[in-house]
Amino acid sequence: MNDRDFDAALHVIFKDKAAHDEYQRASRHLKFIEENQANWKKVRVFDSGVEP
């Protein structure tokens, strides 16, 4: 069964885990969260791995 309890989805592909970790700490990413989180009822994150 597919989970369809969402209105929007964003897929982001990182070069490696280090790039992902850097993104999580990036000032622009943190600022985006700070400025927009009041508009979000719920946020869910699903991680997956893809082999090249």
C-alpha positions as CSV (number, residue, x, y, z in Angstrom):
1,M,0.0,0.0,0.0
2,N,1.3,3.4,-0.9
3,D,1.3,6.3,1.6
4,R,-0.7,9.1,0.1
5,D,-1.1,11.3,3.2
6,F,0.7,14.3,1.7
7,D,0.1,17.4,-0.4
8,A,3.6,18.0,-1.7
9,A,6.8,16.0,-2.0
10,L,10.4,17.1,-2.6
11,H,13.1,14.7,-3.8
12,V,16.7,15.7,-3.1
13,I,19.7,13.7,-4.3
14,F,23.0,14.2,-2.6
15,K,26.4,13.1,-3.8
16,D,27.1,11.2,-0.6
17,K,26.2,11.1,3.1
18,A,28.7,13.9,3.9
19,A,26.9,16.2,1.4
20,H,23.6,15.4,3.1
21,D,25.0,16.1,6.5
22,E,26.4,19.4,5.3
23,Y,23.0,20.4,3.8
24,Q,21.3,19.7,7.2
25,R,23.6,22.3,8.8
26,A,23.6,24.9,6.0
27,S,22.5,28.3,7.1
28,R,20.1,28.7,4.2
29,H,18.4,25.4,5.0
30,L,18.0,26.3,8.7
31,K,16.7,29.8,7.7
32,F,14.1,28.2,5.4
33,I,12.9,26.0,8.2
34,E,12.8,28.9,10.7
35,E,10.9,31.1,8.3
36,N,8.3,28.5,7.1
37,Q,7.7,26.0,9.9
38,A,4.7,27.9,11.2
39,N,3.0,27.1,8.0
40,W,3.5,23.3,8.3
41,K,1.0,21.1,10.0
42,K,3.2,18.1,9.7
43,V,6.6,17.3,8.2
44,R,7.7,13.7,7.4
45,V,11.1,12.7,6.0
46,F,11.8,9.4,4.3
47,D,15.4,8.6,3.5
48,S,16.4,6.1,0.9
49,G,19.6,4.9,-0.7
50,V,20.2,4.6,-4.4
51,E,23.1,2.7,-5.9
52,P,24.7,4.3,-9.0
